[in-house]
Amino acid sequence: MWQQENQKLVINKISEILDATDLAYAEQMTEMFDGARRIFISGAGRSKLVGNFLGMRLMHSGYDVSMVGEIVTPSIKGGDLLIIISGSGETEQLIAFTNKAKSVGAKIVLICSKAESTIGDLADGVFQIGNNDLYAKVKGMPMGTVFELSTLCFLEAVVSHLIWEKDIPEEKMRERHANME
């Protein structure tokens, strides 16, 4: 019984956050992806893991994607897009990445729970998942879980949107999937 209640808690909270997230974001993000020469993604901790999900799906969808911090990540340049996933928009390392990207003319997108932040002020696009009122502490969903899970679901929906918009067949995505696992 307790497990069922916890599952409902998580699903209901994610649904509440997504219901409060602007529906226009999917189209806006798709336009930014399409306008970028290359896409770079960064986050810290579990937000970085959410970014890894997004990076993989964008690569499967045909975009040129790099994860910041990997040994083979190229230098960012003008015409590129840096996507930062940060609940607070205040993580020092991510602020440094944002400043570097801005200094070379790259566009910056912040995906966050708090739009008014240092990175938000520097970004070309800010996509706030839910709103500040919805991020009160939730017992059973500690330390950023609400933001991370909601953002993961939101970004999977964005990828679903672009797959439909571009009519990308799953077979084409499978061709791009890693084959040395």
N, C-alpha and C positions, 0 to 999 in steps of 0.2 A: 504493500500500500504506500509506504513512504517514498518508494522509487517513482511511482506514478505521480505523486504530488510534486516531487522535485522536477520531473520532466515537464509537468504543466507550468511550474514556476518559470523555468528557463524559456520555454516556448512562448508563454504569455508575455514575458518581459521583452524578448526579442521582437515579438509582434507589435508591442506597444511602441518600441523605439522605431521600428520600420514604418509604422503608420504615421509617425511624426516627422518622417524624412521626406524632403521635397522630391516628388515624382519626376521632375524635370532633370534631375541630376544624371540619370542614365544617358539621356540624349546629349547633355552638355559634356559628360566625360567621354563619350564616344567621339564627339567632334574634336576634343583635345587629343585623344589617342590618334585619330586620323591625321591631325595637323602636325604631329610630331615626327621628326626624322627617326628618332630612337626614344625609347621609354626606359627610364631608370626608376627603380622602386626602392624605398628605404623605410625602415621603422626600427623600433627598439623592442627587445623582449618579444612578448607574444604578438605585438603589432607587426613586428618583422615577419613572424610566421604567417600572419594574415596576408602580408605583402607577397610572400612566397607563393601562396595560393593564387593570388592575382597574376603574378608574373608568369606562372606556368600556364594559366588559361589564356593570357594575352599572347604568349608564344604559340600556343596551340592554334590561336585564331589568326596567326600570320604576322604579328607585330614583332619588331626587333626590340627585345627586352633584355635588360641587364639588372641584376640585383646589386645594389651598392654594397661594397665590402667584400665581394667575392674576388678571388685572386685574378680572374680573367676579365674583370669589369673594365671597359675602356674609359677614357676620360670623357667627361660630359662637355658638350659644346653648344653653341647657339643653334637653335632649331630643335634641340632635344627637350624632353619633358621629364621632370623629376616629380615623382609621386611620393609624398611623405605621408605615412600613416602614424598618427600620434594623437592619442586621446586629448592630451593637454595642449599640444602645440608648443611646448616649452622644453622639450628634451634638448640639452645642450649640444650633444653630438649632431642631432638632426638640424638644429639651428645653424651649426657650422656647415653642414652639407647644403642647406638652403642658401646660405650666403655665397658659397662657392659657385653653385649653379647659377645664381642670379648674376654674379660677377662675370660669367662667360656668356650671358645672354640666353640661358635656357629658361623655359617656362617652368613654373612650380605649381603643383596642386597639393593642397593639404586636405586630408580626410581626417576628421577629428570629431570630438564630442563638444569642443569649445572653440567657436570660430574666432573669438577675440583673444588673440595670443600673439606671441612674437613671430612664429612662423606664419600665422594667418595674415599678419600685417605685411609680410614679404611676398606672399603667394599671389599668383595670377588667378587662381581659382580656389575657393574654400567650399568644401562639401561637408556640412555638419550633419552627422548621423544622429537623428533624434533632436532633442533640445536639452538644455541644461537642467531643467526641472525633472527630467526623467532619470537622471543619474544619481539619485540618492542611494545610499548604501542599501543593498539587497542581501539579506542573510542567505547564504548558500551560493551567492555569485560574487565572490570577493575580488578585490584588487584589479579592477579593469575588465573583469569577465563580461560585463554587460556590453561595454564598448566593443571589445574584440569579437565576440560572437555576433553582435548586430552588424558590425562592419563586414565580417566574413559573409554573412547572408546577403547584405546589401551588394557587395562586390560580385558575388555569384549571380545575383539578379542583373547587374550591369552587364556581365559577360553574356548572360542569356539574351539580354536585349540586343547586344551587338551581333550575336550569332544569328538571331532572327532578322535584324536589319540588313545584314550583309549576306544572308542566306548561305552561311558556311556549313557545309555538310559535315557530320560527325566523322565520316570516312577521311575527309581532308585533315581534320584535327588529329585523327589517329596517326596519319602519316608523319606528323610533326612530333608525336609523342616519343619520349626516350625509348630506345630499343636495346639499351645496354643496362638493364636493371638487374 
